[in-house]
């Protein structure tokens, strides 16, 4: 199946966003909304295998919407491959009715967010913008399923962040802050070397028992260290 894409010009390079969804009508709808902004180069794929082939050729997108319920290679397999082989791609998992187990599984695979395929147009546009700016995207769905008192699957005791040193805690807060999407920016704000920032990151993740920045940010959300903004 041919890929749907918009034109990128050398004079105006744009972030590339991929949509991996096996239902053509739904895929084209998402691509149309993203393309109309004029902010992105958009690519459509009917399967995870098509996206992976593009990544292997050195043409990985900046952000990828990945449907979890894909035939053959499901979305979780795609997320795992991106985590292990294309860490520069920020993945946003999509599902028609995402439940708590599917959300947690996607987050463990380093998804930057989880959204509904039936999301409103403004939510669709906000997701990649947030991910490109800060590395993650929060929404009402995540807040409801991950912050509700009865949802304790992540074993998020209130004292978990108390295990961190003052500098490790500051690293976590800087990582969650808008405008600090990468470690070099965080090191600059903390006035430390990049290697020192890497050490704080490694120690914080080890103490909190999380793997990946996306999981760290989600834990900060659950714990109340990171607030969900309006909209």
URFEN-V51070 format. One record per residue. SS is DSSP state (H for helix, E for strand, L for the rest). PHI is phi as a letter, one per 20 degrees, with the letter a starting at -180 (999 if undefined). OMEGA is omega in radians with two decimals (* if undefined). Layout:
{{SS & PHI & OMEGA} {SS & PHI & OMEGA}}
//
This chain:
{{L & 999 & -3.11} {L & f & 3.12} {L & e & 3.03} {L & e & 3.12} {E & b & 3.06} {L & d & -3.08} {L & e & 3.03} {L & d & 3.14} {L & d & -3.14} {L & f & -3.12} {L & f & -3.07} {L & c & 3.13} {L & f & -3.11} {L & c & 3.01} {E & f & 3.14} {E & d & 3.10} {E & c & 3.10} {E & d & 3.04} {E & c & 3.13} {E & d & -3.12} {L & b & -2.99} {L & e & 3.10} {L & e & -3.00} {H & f & -3.09} {H & f & 3.13} {H & f & -3.13} {H & f & -3.12} {H & f & 3.10} {H & f & 3.11} {H & f & 3.14} {H & f & -3.13} {H & f & -3.14} {H & f & -3.14} {H & f & -3.08} {H & f & -3.10} {H & f & 3.13} {L & f & -3.08} {L & m & -3.07} {L & e & -2.97} {E & c & 2.82} {E & e & -3.05} {E & d & -3.12} {E & c & 3.11} {E & d & 3.13} {E & c & -3.14} {L & e & -3.12} {L & b & 3.08} {H & f & -3.12} {H & f & 3.13} {H & f & 3.11} {H & f & -3.12} {H & f & 3.12} {H & f & 3.11} {H & f & 3.13} {H & f & -3.13} {H & f & 3.12} {L & e & -3.14} {L & n & -3.10} {L & d & -3.09} {L & f & 3.08} {L & f & 3.07} {L & f & 3.14} {E & c & 3.11} {E & c & 2.95} {E & f & -3.06} {E & c & 3.08} {E & f & -3.13} {L & f & -3.08} {L & e & 3.09} {L & e & 3.06} {L & f & 3.14} {L & m & 3.08} {L & e & -3.08} {L & f & -3.07} {H & f & 3.13} {H & f & 3.10} {H & f & 3.11} {H & f & 3.12} {H & f & -3.14} {H & f & -3.14} {H & f & 3.13} {H & f & 3.12} {H & f & -3.05} {H & e & -2.99} {H & c & -3.09} {L & b & -3.02} {L & f & 3.09} {L & f & 3.13} {L & e & 3.08} {E & e & -3.05} {E & e & 3.02} {E & d & -3.11} {E & f & 3.13} {E & c & 3.05} {E & b & 3.14} {L & f & 3.08} {L & c & -3.12} {L & f & 3.10} {L & d & -3.06} {H & g & -3.14} {H & f & -3.12} {H & f & 3.12} {H & f & -3.11} {H & f & 3.13} {H & f & 3.13} {H & f & 3.14} {H & f & 3.11} {H & f & 3.10} {L & e & 3.02} {L & m & 3.04} {L & f & -3.14} {L & f & 3.10} {E & a & 3.02} {E & c & -3.10} {E & c & 3.05} {E & e & 3.08} {L & f & 3.13} {L & e & -3.12} {L & f & 3.09} {L & f & -3.08} {H & f & -3.13} {H & f & 3.08} {H & f & 3.11} {H & f & -3.10} {H & f & -3.12} {H & f & -3.05} {H & g & -3.14} {H & f & 3.11} {H & f & 3.12} {H & f & -3.10} {H & f & 3.12} {H & f & -3.08} {H & e & -3.00} {H & c & 3.13} {L & n & 3.11} {L & b & 3.13} {L & b & 3.10} {L & d & 3.11} {L & b & -3.09} {H & f & 3.13} {H & g & -3.14} {H & f & 3.14} {H & f & -3.10} {H & f & -3.04} {H & e & -3.06} {H & d & -3.08} {H & d & -3.14} {L & g & -3.06} {L & g & -3.08} {L & f & -3.10} {L & e & -3.07} {L & d & -3.06} {L & f & -3.14} {L & e & 3.13} {L & l & -3.03} {L & e & 3.08} {L & f & -3.10} {L & g & -3.07} {L & e & -3.07} {H & f & -3.13} {H & f & 3.10} {H & f & 3.13} {H & f & -3.09} {L & e & 3.01} {L & f & -3.13} {H & g & -3.13} {H & f & 3.10} {H & f & 3.11} {H & f & 3.11} {H & f & 3.09} {H & g & -3.11} {H & f & -3.13} {H & f & 3.11} {H & f & 3.12} {H & f & -3.12} {H & e & -3.04} {L & f & 3.06} {L & f & 3.11} {L & n & 3.09} {L & c & -3.07} {L & f & -3.09} {L & c & -3.04} {H & f & 3.13} {H & f & 3.11} {H & f & 3.13} {H & f & 3.13} {H & g & 3.12} {H & f & -3.13} {H & f & 3.14} {H & e & -3.11} {L & l & 3.10} {L & c & 3.11} {L & f & 3.12} {H & f & 3.13} {H & f & 3.10} {H & f & 3.10} {H & f & 3.10} {H & f & 3.12} {H & f & 3.12} {H & f & 3.13} {H & f & -3.13} {H & f & -3.12} {H & f & -3.13} {H & f & -3.13} {H & f & 3.13} {H & f & -3.13} {H & f & -3.12} {H & e & 3.11} {L & l & 3.06} {L & c & 3.11} {L & c & 3.11} {L & n & -3.11} {H & f & -3.13} {H & f & 3.12} {H & f & 3.12} {H & f & -3.13} {H & f & 3.12} {H & f & 3.10} {H & f & 3.11} {H & f & 3.08} {H & f & -3.11} {H & f & -3.09} {H & f & -3.12} {L & n & 3.11} {L & f & 3.10} {L & d & -3.11} {L & e & 3.05} {L & e & -3.12} {L & f & 3.10} {L & f & 3.13} {L & n & *}}
//
